[in-house]
Each structure stands twice: as structure tokens, then as C-alpha cells.
């Protein structure tokens, strides 16, 4: 089974729990960013929260290369977060390729579909693990970041650091169907009705993905927004407030909104896939 690691938004778990079939499929996983699948082979899921994520600006001035670092920055590094196994159906639907191709969580399926094909799919969160803000040792985080910058003077000045906060395992069950002209041409399992006839094109498959959410320091939030002008324009139109000419208004009431906003937009800034650190001097 294929396993992939992804970045998802800070509110993904609470959003999933309240998900109903009335929600539109495009509202699921708005903030996914894919990581190298090999990472999961070297890390157990509940060992990921507390790790440092490094966003290195690319030369295009618009996106980041992203790396995951070891040495967690938790108040208690020896205590692994609990893995909660609570299978929850997030969405189940039948979609045409022109819709599926725009859904990040179905991109690996839609790439092989014909324009008239449709995919029948369901997404289930099988388990998750997480930490809360109080479990993050931000003093240790600042010290760790300072050491990384000192040991790697060639890192761009606007490199951003964050903490991995949530890891969630998701199963995507999917099957592709081709369009046929009439019910008698349906082979295997299929659909007939409302002037639509679909015949089985592939066997039913299940792929697993792992999503992660990030927590940001105040300085990291400012750095990301200043780095990407387009994102700042979106930010200015959002409900997140600015404190006049004094900069961002970091209050307890809206601090979570900053993080949510960045997680929702992060996938547009991260290409290619998130990978493990390649700079030898960073431990």
C-alpha cells in the first residue's frame, strides 16, 4: 500500500469530526502539502509531533523548500503523544475528472482518468496524534533555531521555522468508472440511472496518507506573510486584523487565526514534496 506524508491545516481534526455529507468535497484537505513517502518508513507517527520544520525560500521568491528536522522541542521529549484510533468517515462521493483533478487528495487518481471517467471514493481518518501549544517548549525552539542559523550561515535570512503539531493517518478508498452508452454495456460493478451509465474501470483500492499541521511563532508568521506578497494580499482581505502601522495584532483571540490562515495557504507555497533535512551540519 502506498504511504505518503502530507501537511494539513491546524483545524483539520476538529473540522473532520464535524464533517457531514452536505459539505462540498473541495472543502476537504484544503491545506494538504505532500511529503516524501519514505519519511514514514523512518518515523513512527506519534514521534513526529514536536519536530522542527524548516521552510527555506526558493530563488523564485514565491515558494519554499521544506525540510523536517529531528530533535523535538517539547517540554517532555521522552513522552510520546498518544495515538488515538477513532475511524471517522470524512467524505464519500462520485466525481467526474474535471472536479477530481482539482482536489489535491485525488490528484494521484485523476491523473490516470479519461475525461469521461468518474471516481467513486471515500476518505476516512483512521487515527491521529497531536500535541497542544502548552507542550511546546518555545524557549528550546528559539535556542535550537539560533544554533541552526549559526551553524549554517548560508541559509537565507528569511528562512522560516515551525513546529509539527498534528499527525493524522488517512485512508482513501477509490475506484474509477468509465462512461458507457447504456446499462447493458456495464461490466462488473457499475451505476445506472438518471441517464448515466458507468462501468467498472479499475479494481477498488485503498491508499494511505499521513497529514501534519504546523504551529508558528509570531516572528515566523510575520516572515511568511512578508515573504509572499500574494499571500499578504489575501491575508489583508481576511478577518485577521492588523494593529494600524504597528504591524500584526498578536492577541490571544486571533493568534490561532494566524496559524490557521497560514496552514490553509501553505500548500501553495511549498513545492516540491517536503523531505528530510539534507544539510549535514544540522542534526
N, C-alpha and C positions, 0 to 999 in steps of 0.2 A: 504494500500500500504506500502511496506517495505521501510524504510528510513535508510540510512547508511551514516556515516560521514567518509570521506577519506582525506588522504593527497595527493595533486597533486603538480606537479612541478611549479616553478616560471614562466615559459613561457607558461603555459597551455592555458591561454586565447588567447594570440596572435597566438599561434600555431593553436588553434581551428578555429580562424577566417579565416586562410588561408588554411584550410583543403580542399582537393578535393578527389574525388573517386580514384584518381591514387595513393593515399597514401596507404600503407600496413596497415592492421588492427592492427598489432602488434606495430605500432608506436603511437597508441593512448593510452594515460594514462600510459606511461612507468613508472611513478613515483607515482602511487597510493599506499597509505597505509590506511587501513581501521580503522575507529574509532568506538567506541560503538554507536549504533543507538540511544540509549536513550539520548545522548547529545543534539540532535536536538530538543528533546521534551522540553528541559530546556533553550534553547537559540534560539533567532531569528537569522537568517542567518547574517544580517548586524551588529549584535552585537558581532560577532566573531573576525573580524579583529582588531588587536591591542592587543589581548590576548597573554599572555606569554605561550610558550610551553617548557616543561622541559623534557629532554632526560636523563634518569637515566641508566647508564651502568649495564647490567646484569652480573651475575657471570661467564657466558661463555666467557666474554671478547671480544665478537664479535657483540653484538646487544644491543638494548636499550628497556627499558620500558618507554613509553612516556605518559606524563600527560599534560592536558590543565588547566591553572590557570586563575582565574578571575583577576579583577583589571587591566584594559587595560593601556598601556603605550603610549598613543597618546598625541600629542601636545594639542589637544582639545578633551577630553574624553566625553564631553557632546554632541558632534555632531556625529551622526551615519552615516556611509558611505551610499551612495545612492545605492539602489538595481536597477540594470539595467536588464530589461526584454527584451532580444533580442534572441528569439529562433533561434538556429543555428544547423543545421544538421552536425554532425561531421563525421559519417561514417555509411554506410548501406551495409551489406554483408551477404552471406550464407557460413557458415564454418562447416567443419567436427569437430568431437570431439577432435581429436588429435591436432588440431590447437587451438580450442576454449579453451581447458584446460590450455593452456599456456598464455592465455590472462587474466590478473587479473580482468578486469571488467566483464568477463563472467564466472568466477570461480564458482559462486553460481548457474549458469545454467548448466555448463558442468558436474558438479558432479553427476547429475541425468541422464545423457545421456548414451545410449548404444554406443559402439564403432562405429557402422554403422550409428548412428543418425547424423543429421546436424541441426544447429540452424540458423534461419533467424532473424537478429537483426538490429536495428538502434540505434544510440546514439545521443541524442540531448541535447545541453546545453540550459536550459530554462531561466536561469537568473544567474547573478553573482554580487558580491560586492567586493570592494577592497580598499586598501589604497596605497599611494606611499611612498617612503622612507622618503620624507620630512615631512610626517605626524607622523612619529615615533619619540618619544622623547627618544633618546638613553641615555641621562643622567638619566632620570627617570627609564629607563630599568636597567641601571647599579646599581642604588640605590636599586631598587626592588630585583634584583638578589643578591646583597650583603646582604640584610636583610634576604632573604630566606636561604642563606647559613649559616648565623649567627644563625638563629632560628632553623636550622636543621643540627647540626654538624655531624650527622651520614650519611648525603648524601655523596656518593663517590666524591672524589676530582675532577674527570674528568666528572662530571655531566655537560651537555651542555644545554644552554638556547637559545631560538629563539623567534621571534615574528610572529604571524599568520598574513599573509599579504593579502591573497585572499581566498574568499569562493565562490564556484560555484555549482549551482544545476544542476544535470544531470539526464535525463530520459533515461532508457534503455528499449526499446520495443523489445520483443523477443518471438519467437515461435519455438518449436522443431518439427522436422520432422523425421520419420523413413524411412529407405530404403525398398522398395518393388521391386519385380521382374519384374512387368510390369504395364503399365498405368491403366489397368482395376482393379488393386488392390488398387488404390489410393482412400482413403476415405476422405471426406470433402475437404478442400483446399489442393492442392499439386503441385508438379512440375513434368514435363515430358519433356524429350528431352536430346540429347547428351548421349544416353544410360544410363540416370539416371532417376529413378522414386522415388519420395519422397512423402510420405503420411503424413497428419497431425497427430501429436502425442499428442500435448498439445494445449490448447487454447492460444490465443495471450495475453501476459501480459505486464504490464509496472511496472518497479521498479525505485525508485528514490534514487540517491546517492548525497551526498554533498562532494565536494573536497575542500581542503585547501592547500595553498602554504605558505612557510616559508621564512622569512628574517633572516639572520645571522649576528652577529657581527664578526669582524675579529678574535677575540680570540676563538669564537665558531667554526669557520671554521677550525682553526688550531687544536683545541681539537678533532674534529670529525675525521679529517684525521690521526692524531696521534693515535687515539683510535683503528682504524681498519686498520691493515697492508694491507689486501687485497684491501681495498678501496684506500689506499695510492699508491699501485702499479698501479691501474687503473688510478688514478689521475696523476701519473708521466708520463703516456703514453698519457695523454690528451693534449689539446692545451693550458691549463692553465700553465703559466710559473712560475718558481721558481727563486729567485734572488740569485743565487750561494749558498754559505754557510750561507747567511744571513737569509734564510728562505723564506717564501712565498712573492711573489711580489704583494703587495696590491696597485694597481694603479686604477684610475677611469676607465681606459679602460677595465680591466679584472675583476673588483670586482664583476660585475654581473655574470660573467662566473663561479666564485667560487660558488655562490648561486645556479645557475642552475645545476652545476655538483652535488652538494650535494642533491638537491631536486630530481634529476633523480635517485640517488642511495640510497636515504633514505629508501625506502620501503624494501630494502634487509636487513636493519639494525634494523627495528622496528617490533618486534613481542612480544606479541600478539597485539590485536587492541589497538589503542590509547583510553584512558579513562580519566575521570575527576580525579582530584587530590584526593588522599586518605590519605595524611598526614594532620592530623587535625590542626597542628600548622601553616600550610601555608594557608593564606587567599586569 
